[in-house]
């Protein structure tokens, strides 16, 4: 019997079920829930944005998040974990009755990215049982760091980054 990923060659009764610890299952649940929330927020911000470059950056973020959500859902399914509530794919801004400006939208996305980097770095060190899952999560961290770098460059061009003044001791 040979097993490559989740594909088994040989007798079915000798196939090894994919294993995951209870902590890893909880991490998958939490990450999926967090990515759903982030995706819903990013869609909302996209619907309010006015600046065309910001809209393009948010559209890129939506695609980025959808890829991560897809991978997380695949892992949840692989381990037969119950799925958390998935938000709707469309955001109806007429129902919200609120107005947001581009600088605020960017600040929210930027803060969310910073928080997710911290979170994913912490949880990646807790995934010890399942090597392929740890590899996926570390990939998420690498991708998020790359996205963060793009966000910093974008914010510098727009003048939206709160940069602390240089300290010059006298």
Phi and psi in degrees as a GROMACS rama.xvg file:
@    title "Ramachandran Plot"
@    xaxis  label "Phi"
@    yaxis  label "Psi"
@TYPE xy
-122.423  136.379  UNK-2
-124.372  124.36  UNK-3
-121.959  110.172  UNK-4
63.6901  -121.436  UNK-5
-107.594  14.1397  UNK-6
-103.935  130.591  UNK-7
-116.782  133.183  UNK-8
-114.873  125.924  UNK-9
118.819  -161.222  UNK-10
-70.9002  133.692  UNK-11
-63.9202  -34.5585  UNK-12
-69.0026  -13.3642  UNK-13
-99.1379  -1.8321  UNK-14
-68.1307  139.242  UNK-15
-91.3062  124.444  UNK-16
-66.7056  141.428  UNK-17
-60.9582  137.94  UNK-18
-110.901  152.383  UNK-19
-154.048  141.433  UNK-20
-80.4448  164.881  UNK-21
-63.71  -36.2428  UNK-22
-65.6081  -42.1789  UNK-23
-64.8763  -37.2761  UNK-24
-62.3566  -43.0725  UNK-25
-64.1424  -39.1371  UNK-26
-63.3621  -44.0108  UNK-27
-59.8558  -44.2057  UNK-28
-60.1451  -50.0775  UNK-29
-62.2592  -43.853  UNK-30
-64.895  -40.8042  UNK-31
-64.1459  -44.6411  UNK-32
-61.5953  -43.7992  UNK-33
-64.9814  -40.723  UNK-34
-68.7925  -37.1635  UNK-35
-58.8917  -46.755  UNK-36
-62.5209  -44.9178  UNK-37
-63.4828  -40.2996  UNK-38
-64.9008  -42.9944  UNK-39
-63.4479  -43.3083  UNK-40
-63.4201  -42.8686  UNK-41
-64.8251  -38.7665  UNK-42
-63.062  -40.2305  UNK-43
-62.8905  -48.3404  UNK-44
-61.1688  -39.6008  UNK-45
-59.5751  -38.7734  UNK-46
-70.2986  -23.192  UNK-47
-96.338  -18.9941  UNK-48
-64.8488  145.658  UNK-49
-109.711  -39.9827  UNK-50
-65.6263  124.895  UNK-51
-64.3038  -36.1342  UNK-52
-69.2702  -37.2984  UNK-53
-64.4693  -42.2266  UNK-54
-60.0392  -40.7433  UNK-55
-65.3395  -41.3932  UNK-56
-64.5663  -40.9715  UNK-57
-67.3756  -37.4458  UNK-58
-62.8431  -40.413  UNK-59
-61.246  -43.382  UNK-60
-62.273  -38.3897  UNK-61
-62.3005  -46.5261  UNK-62
-62.3877  -42.7855  UNK-63
-57.1003  -48.7965  UNK-64
-67.8476  -39.4955  UNK-65
-60.8631  -37.6682  UNK-66
-64.137  -43.3861  UNK-67
-66.8509  -41.5545  UNK-68
-60.3454  -43.5375  UNK-69
-59.5889  -44.3313  UNK-70
-65.6923  -42.3648  UNK-71
-64.4614  -42.2829  UNK-72
-62.5778  -38.0729  UNK-73
-61.9807  -43.4922  UNK-74
-67.5385  -40.0903  UNK-75
-60.0041  -42.376  UNK-76
-66.8276  -42.3264  UNK-77
-56.8084  -41.3898  UNK-78
-95.4333  8.34264  UNK-79
55.8617  43.5105  UNK-80
-91.137  144.791  UNK-81
-66.7076  141.268  UNK-82
-84.2096  139.869  UNK-83
-72.6139  169.615  UNK-84
-59.5207  129.718  UNK-85
-100.837  126.146  UNK-86
-68.598  162.519  UNK-87
-64.3043  154.473  UNK-88
-77.0281  -23.5088  UNK-89
-113.458  146.834  UNK-90
-112.92  125.459  UNK-91
-98.6253  103.141  UNK-92
-72.4731  -19.8868  UNK-93
-64.7115  -29.019  UNK-94
-76.5082  -25.3544  UNK-95
-78.2891  -35.303  UNK-96
64.2511  25.8307  UNK-97
-123.389  163.14  UNK-98
-128.003  136.664  UNK-99
-126.215  144.753  UNK-100
-98.8096  162.048  UNK-101
-60.8746  -40.9898  UNK-102
-62.3344  -41.7672  UNK-103
-64.8324  -43.7147  UNK-104
-58.8749  -47.6977  UNK-105
-60.9768  -44.2263  UNK-106
-58.8091  -40.1314  UNK-107
-65.8246  -44.3566  UNK-108
-64.934  -43.3201  UNK-109
-62.4387  -45.5  UNK-110
-63.8642  -40.2071  UNK-111
-62.2066  -41.098  UNK-112
-64.1652  -44.4571  UNK-113
-59.6929  -44.5397  UNK-114
-64.776  -40.3491  UNK-115
-67.8521  -34.8609  UNK-116
-59.5402  -47.0952  UNK-117
-60.5267  -46.8313  UNK-118
-63.2138  -49.159  UNK-119
-68.3874  -31.8824  UNK-120
-65.4171  -40.4372  UNK-121
-67.1123  -44.7653  UNK-122
-75.6107  -27.5884  UNK-123
-62.6506  -29.7369  UNK-124
-78.0073  -9.76509  UNK-125
-93.9877  -8.71508  UNK-126
-92.5905  96.535  UNK-127
-111.77  -25.1883  UNK-128
-78.1993  -44.2246  UNK-129
-109.547  102.813  UNK-130
-62.8279  -45.6141  UNK-131
-61.6426  -36.7936  UNK-132
-65.8959  -43.0186  UNK-133
-60.2478  -40.0917  UNK-134
-61.3323  -41.9383  UNK-135
-62.7905  -45.8325  UNK-136
-66.1654  -40.3258  UNK-137
-64.7227  -35.3684  UNK-138
-62.6586  -38.9346  UNK-139
-60.9759  -41.7961  UNK-140
-63.0754  -45.3458  UNK-141
-61.5362  -44.3577  UNK-142
-62.8644  -41.4924  UNK-143
-66.8866  -37.16  UNK-144
-64.9113  -39.631  UNK-145
-64.6638  -42.8441  UNK-146
-62.4611  -42.2983  UNK-147
-58.5673  -43.2532  UNK-148
-60.1827  -42.6501  UNK-149
-63.8289  -41.0684  UNK-150
-63.2608  -40.567  UNK-151
-62.5028  -45.9171  UNK-152
-63.2218  -42.6686  UNK-153
-60.5579  -46.2762  UNK-154
-65.3894  -34.8962  UNK-155
-64.3625  -42.0311  UNK-156
-63.9036  -41.1311  UNK-157
-79.6935  -16.198  UNK-158
77.0265  25.8203  UNK-159
-101.621  -0.365041  UNK-160
-90.9447  129.458  UNK-161
-83.5326  94.2041  UNK-162
-98.1125  128.272  UNK-163
-66.7128  145.435  UNK-164
-67.0384  153.89  UNK-165
-71.0956  135.675  UNK-166
-90.2027  125.306  UNK-167
-126.109  99.2014  UNK-168
-65.5261  144.064  UNK-169
